[in-house]
Amino acid sequence: MGRWHSIAARKAAGDIGKWKTYSMMSKLIQLAAKKWADPKMNPSLELVLQKARYHSVPRDIVERAILKWSGQLEGEQLEEVFYEGYGPSGSALVIKTLTSNTNRTATNVKTFLNKFGWSLGQVGSVAWQFDEKGVIVTDGKVKKEFVKGKDVETILPLNQDELEMEVLELPVDDISVEDGTAVIFTKKVDFAEVLKGVENFSYHIVEADLQFIPQNEVSLGAEDADQLARLVDALENDEDIDKVWTNVN
């Protein structure tokens, strides 16, 4: 009974996370498509559609999102809004939201922060402590074969020397490799170019996105760290919140 409950709970948590991802990807597609519905003419939309593929977002969700943007289906008017928060010992948060109701979202963010002993800051109050960078994660190269009438893809183990030799031809800022996974950092303006180059070298993309990277990290005591962990959990479970970044190590 206990084991089944544990498995069921993990599956339920996974399903919730999956559908939160699908919902947020739908919002991102709608927002990006406002600029231009053709991804060949809209780099922002092309990147979001790539991200949807990385997360295995079903085609019907992608198509519905584009139809909502075009007016063929009823949809919400979405905005991308950032919030900033600060806590003990110089700790800071940057919160990215995609919302159709900024009053609701602002109230929720402020409520979460206050509940866990944090404060909502003014625009720019902590964002200066972060750099917005492109982050690309890969765990090896994709080998494609035709086996018994089917296309089969295999992910080959990461070869660090080969990766560095190939990827350093691109405008990357840094590469970190640990436990068979590489994290490639780029400037924001170079992100799309580097991502396309990494894909052209046949690397399997685990994740690729723009992230806020702290310039310096701070440490918290056990109680404050626990409060922060619970705050981040609460924020990430809110349907309007896409990403949360912190400068706490």
Beta strands, then each sheet from edge to edge (+ up, - down):
strand 1: 79-86
strand 2: 92-99
strand 3: 119-121
strand 4: 130-147
strand 5: 150-157
strand 6: 172-178
strand 7: 181-187
strand 8: 203-214
strand 9: 241-246
sheet 1: 3+ 1- 2+ 9-
sheet 2: 5+ 4- 7+ 6-
sheet 3: 5+ 4- 8+
end
